[in-house]
Amino acid sequence: MLNVNINYPYPVIREYTQDYQSTDFIGELKVLLEPDGYAVYTNFEINNKGIQSLISKNTLTYALEVQCVSTWFRKLYPIQESKVIRLDPQMIHERVELMPCIVAATEIEGFTNEDFAEEYQGMKFDLNAGDIIGIGQKRTFDALYQNDIIKNGSSIVDVGGNDKLKEIQCDFSQSTIKITLPSDQYEDYRSCGYNRSKYKMLNAILIVPALVEAIGIIAADEKDSEHQSGHQNRAWYKTIVVNLKRFAENDERKYLQLLEKPFASAELLLGNNSAEALDFLCQVE
C-alpha cells in the first residue's frame, strides 16, 4: 500500500502540509454494494493549477490503489472524469484499503511547481511513469464474498449439538453465531435438515431469533459508543451491518431505523422467511 509517511526523492502532495505550501488534494470516495459487486464512486479535486494542467494533458493522472491483504489483491486504477471503479466480490474479502493518489502517466523531465515548499523552490526533478506525485486520505471498508451472503442464514450461523446441554445456547463471541442444541434436539434438527421444504421453518425456529439478538447487539453499539460489545470485527457482525446498509441504500438514517426494528430486519435479511414458513405449515395436515 502507498505510504504517506515515507520520504520520496522528490516533493509529494500529502494530507498535511510538507513538500507543498498550500496544495490540497481531495479524493472523495463512496463505496456501494451493487448486484454485480462493489462500486467505488470517485470525485477527485486539487487546487494546484500546475498539477491541474499536467492532468488535463494526461501527463499526470488521478488514480486509486486498491489493496486487500486477506486475498493478496492489489491494483492501481487510473481515474478520469470521476470514473466508477467496479470490484469483483470474489477478489476481495474482509478489510479493503483504498488510497487516492496522483501518478505520473509518462516520463517527465524537469518537473517543478510554484507551490513547492521553500526547500524545494527552484528545483527540478526527472520522474518516471508510475511515480507517485500525490497521496490522499486512505479509506477502508469491509467486503463480503457474495452480494447476497446471508440468504438462508448458513453463512453466519452455525448449529451444533452437545450431549451435556439441557437447553439451547447462543454464542456471539466467534466469527459466526454459534447455536448449540441438546443432543436430542440436534438430531431432530439434522433430520429436518435433509428436507429442503423444512428449511424456512428451521430458520423461523432458530435463525431468526439469533439474528434478532445479533441486531440488538449492533443497535446497542450504535447507541452507546463508550460501552461497546467488542464484536465489531467478527464476520457475523460485519455481514449483518453491510447487508442492512445495503437495504437502507447506504442512508444512515434508514440504517438506524432498521436497527430499531430487529425482528422486521431479520426477516428482511432472510428474504421474508416467515411467509414461506407459514405456507409450509398450511400444507401440514
N, C-alpha and C positions, 0 to 999 in steps of 0.2 A: 504494500500500500504506500502511496505517496506520503512522505513525512515532512510536515511543515516545519519541524524543529531542527532539521539538519542544515548544514551550511553548504550552499551551492557555489560554484566558482564564478558566479555572475549574479546580479540582483534578481530577486524573485518576489513577486507580489504575494502577500500573505494576509491573513485575517487582521493582523495587527501591523502597525507602522514599524518598518525596519529598513528594508532596502529601498523603499519608495517613500516620498514625503507625505502624500495625501491621496494616493490611489486607492479606491475601494473597488473590490471585486465581489459582486453579489451573485451567488449561484443558488437560486431558489429551486427546490425540488419538491415534488408531490408524488407519492407512491400510491397507486391504486391497484387493488386486486380485481382483475377483469376475467371474463370467461376463458380467455386463452393464455392467461398468465399474469405477470406483474407488469404494469405500465409505469414508467418513470417520466413524469412531465417536467420539462426543464424550462427555466427562464433565467438566462444569464445576462448580466449587465456589468459594464465597467466605465468609470468616469475619466479615463485617461485617453485623450484624443490620439496620441501616438499609437497606443495599443489598438484603439478602435480602427485606425487607418490600416494597420497591418492585418487585422482580422478581416476587414472589408476586401482586402486584396488577396485573401487566402494565404498570406504568408504565415499568419498565426491562426489558430482555430480554438474555439471553446471545445472542451472535451469532458467526459465523465468516466472516471475509473470506477469499475465495479469489482468488488472482491468478496468472496465467501470462503472463509477459512475451512469450514467443515467439508466442503466439496472440492476445494482447491481451484475454484473458478476465479479467474481474473481476466478482465478485458477492459481496454480503453476504447470508448465510443466517441468519435468526433461529433460535435453538436453544431448544427446550423439552423438558424431561424427557429429556436425553441423546439427542436426535434423531440419526439416522444421515443424513448428507448423501451423496447419490449424484452422482458427477461423470461426465459423458459423456466417454469417452476420445477422442472426436473433437474436443472443445472444448479439450483441454489437451495439451501436449507438452513434453517436457524438464522444466526446473525449475518446480515449482509451490510457491507460498508460501501457508501457512495461518496466519492470525492470529486467535486467540481474542480476543473483546472483549465489552464490555458497552455497550449502546446505549440511549439514551432512546427509548422506543416512542411517547411522546406529549410534548406540551409540559409542562414542569414549572416552576412559579413558586416561587421561594424555596427552591431546592434547597440543603440543608445536611446535614452529617453530623457525628456526635460524634467521629469519628476523624480529622477534618481535621488537617493539620499546624498547628503553633502559629500561623503567619502567616495562616491561613485561619479560625481559630476565631471563631465568632460571625458569620461572613459568610454571605450567601445569594446564590444565582445563579439566573437565569432561563435555562432550557435549551430548545432546540428539539428536535422529534422528529428522530432521526438523529444527535444529538450523541453523541460518544464519551465514556463515563464511565470505562471501564477497558480496558487493553490488556495481554494476556497474553504468554506466550513464543511467539515465532514458530517454526513448524516448516516444513520443506521436504521434498519428495520428488520423484523423477524419474518422469515419466509417459511412457507409450508411446502411440502412436496406436491400436494394436489390443491386445486382450487375448490374442491368440494370434499374437504378432508374428513369431515365428521360422518356424513352420510348415514351409516347405520350405528354409529357410536363406537364401533370396534377399534377405531384408530386411537382414541384417547381413554378408553375404559377397558380394563382387563377384569375378567371374572374368574375366580378360583374357588377352591374348596379347602376346608380344614376340619379334620375329624375331632378337634378339640373345642371347636366353637359350638355355642348353643344358639347364637343369634347372628344376624348379618352384621358385617363390619365394612366401613368405607374409609379408605386411607388416601389422603391427598398429598402425601409427602414424597411421592416419587414422580417420575416423568409422565406416567399415565395414572389415571384414577384406578385404584385397586379395590374392587368389591370382592369380599371373601364371604362365602356361604358355609353353613354347616354341611357336612359331607352328604347327608341325605338330600338336602335341598340342591346341592351342587349336581348330584346325579340326576335329579329331576330337570335341572337347567340344561344339562348336556343332552338329555333325552329329547327335550323340546327343541334344542338347537339343530337337531337333524332335520327338522321340518321347517322349511323356509316360510311357510304360511304363518308360523307362530312367532316370527322374528319381531313383529311390531308389538305383540303382547309382551314379549320379553323386555323390549325397550321400555314399555309403559310401566312394567313392574320394577325394573332395576335401573335402567339407564337414565330415564327422565328424572327420578328423584336425585340421582347422583349429580346430574347436570344442574338441577335447581340449587343444590347445596354449593356446587362449584361457582355458579354465577353469583350466589350470595357472598362468597368469599371475595370475588373480584369487586363486587359492588362496595363491600366494606373497605377494601383497599382504596377505592376511588374517593370515598367519603372522608377517610382519615389518613392523611399522608404520614402522620407521626407514628401510627401503630399499624404496621404492615404485616401481612400474613407470612411473608417470606417465600411465597410460592411463585412469584412473578417470573422466574426463569424456567419454570417447569413447562414441558411440552404441552400438557393439557391446558394450562393457563393461557399460554400464548395462542394456542389453537382457537380457544373459545373467544378470546379478545379479537383476534384477526377476523374471524367469521362474523362476530356481532358487528364489528365496524364495517364489514362489507355489506351486511344487511342494512346498516344505518347510512350507507352511501358515504362513509367517512365524514359524516356530520357529527361532531362531538356531542351536541345537544341530543340528537336522536339516539346516539350510542348510550348515553347516560340514562335515557328513558327506558331503553331495553333492559339495562341492568336493574331498574326499579321493578321490572315485571319478570322475575326469574322463571316462573312456570311457562308463561307465554313464549319467552325467549328460548327456553329449552325445546319447546315444540317447534319453534321456528327453525332451530338448528337441525332438528331431526326430520324436517320436511312434513310437518303436520302429522306426526306419528299417531296421535290419538284417533284420528279419523279412520285410519286403516285398522287400528286395534279394535275399535268399536264395530267396524264392518266384520271383522273376524268373529267377534263374539255373537253377532247377529246370526251367523251361519252355524253356530254350535247348537246342537239340539240337546 
